[in-house]
């Protein structure tokens, strides 16, 4: 399946939604996944902000190498923030108690 230029934003946002739906589905089958509404709100904000940033880069930056570097950097930042919020790898205040 080939994704055209017009389908790219929909694909990006749909991917974020699917990632967000995964813990909701997991909660139906196991007690080990226990997200609250605030968890979904925070992760949804993080995922859709990332999707918006990637979409903006793909629309505004024309050089392929620059696009690749920026999208990789945005993705790395998402993973670092998510890991910090999940397990507190850096010990910052966003890691919780």
C-alpha positions as CSV (number, residue, x, y, z in Angstrom):
1,X,0.0,0.0,0.0
2,X,1.4,3.4,-1.0
3,X,0.7,6.5,1.1
4,X,0.2,9.6,-0.9
5,X,1.0,13.2,0.2
6,X,-2.6,13.9,1.1
7,X,-3.0,10.8,3.2
8,X,0.2,11.4,5.3
9,X,-1.5,13.7,7.9
10,X,-4.4,11.2,8.4
11,X,-1.9,8.4,8.8
12,X,0.1,10.3,11.4
13,X,-2.9,11.1,13.5
14,X,-4.4,7.7,13.1
15,X,-1.2,6.1,14.3
16,X,-1.3,8.3,17.4
17,X,-4.9,7.3,18.1
18,X,-4.1,3.6,17.6
19,X,-1.2,3.8,20.1
20,X,-3.6,5.5,22.6
21,X,-6.2,2.8,22.1
22,X,-3.8,0.0,22.9
23,X,-3.7,0.5,26.7
24,X,-7.5,0.9,26.7
25,X,-7.9,-2.5,25.1
26,X,-5.3,-4.0,27.4
27,X,-7.2,-2.8,30.4
28,X,-10.1,-4.9,29.3
29,X,-8.1,-8.1,29.6
30,X,-5.6,-7.6,32.4
31,X,-5.4,-5.9,35.8
32,X,-1.7,-5.0,35.2
33,X,-2.7,-2.1,32.9
34,X,-4.5,0.4,35.1
35,X,-4.7,3.8,33.5
36,X,-6.8,6.6,34.8
37,X,-8.5,9.3,32.7
38,X,-5.6,11.7,33.5
39,X,-3.2,9.1,32.1
40,X,-5.1,9.0,28.9
41,X,-5.3,12.8,28.7
42,X,-1.6,13.2,29.3
43,X,-0.5,10.5,26.8
44,X,-3.1,11.7,24.3
45,X,-1.7,15.2,24.6
46,X,1.9,13.9,24.2
47,X,1.0,11.7,21.2
48,X,-1.1,14.3,19.3
49,X,1.4,17.1,20.0
50,X,4.1,14.8,18.5
51,X,1.9,14.0,15.6
52,X,1.3,17.7,15.0
53,X,5.0,18.5,15.2
54,X,5.8,15.7,12.7
55,X,3.1,16.8,10.4
56,X,4.4,20.4,10.5
57,X,7.9,19.3,9.7
58,X,6.7,17.2,6.8
59,X,4.7,20.1,5.4
60,X,7.3,22.9,5.9
61,X,10.7,21.3,5.5
62,X,11.5,20.3,1.9
63,X,15.0,18.8,2.3
64,X,14.8,15.0,2.9
65,X,17.8,14.9,5.2
66,X,16.5,17.8,7.3
67,X,13.1,16.1,7.6
68,X,14.7,12.8,8.6
69,X,16.8,14.5,11.3
70,X,13.9,16.5,12.7
71,X,11.4,13.6,12.7
72,X,14.0,11.4,14.4
73,X,14.6,14.2,17.0
74,X,10.9,14.6,17.7
75,X,10.5,10.9,18.0
76,X,13.5,10.6,20.4
77,X,12.0,13.5,22.5
78,X,8.7,11.6,22.7
79,X,10.4,8.5,23.9
80,X,12.5,10.3,26.5
81,X,9.5,12.2,27.9
82,X,7.4,9.0,27.9
83,X,10.2,7.0,29.7
84,X,10.7,9.8,32.2
85,X,7.0,9.9,33.0
86,X,6.7,6.1,33.2
87,X,9.7,5.2,35.3
88,X,11.6,8.4,36.1
89,X,14.9,7.7,34.3
90,X,16.2,11.2,35.0
91,X,14.5,11.9,38.4
92,X,12.8,15.1,37.3
93,X,9.5,16.4,38.8
94,X,7.4,15.1,35.9
95,X,8.2,11.5,37.0
96,X,5.8,11.8,39.8
97,X,6.4,10.8,43.4
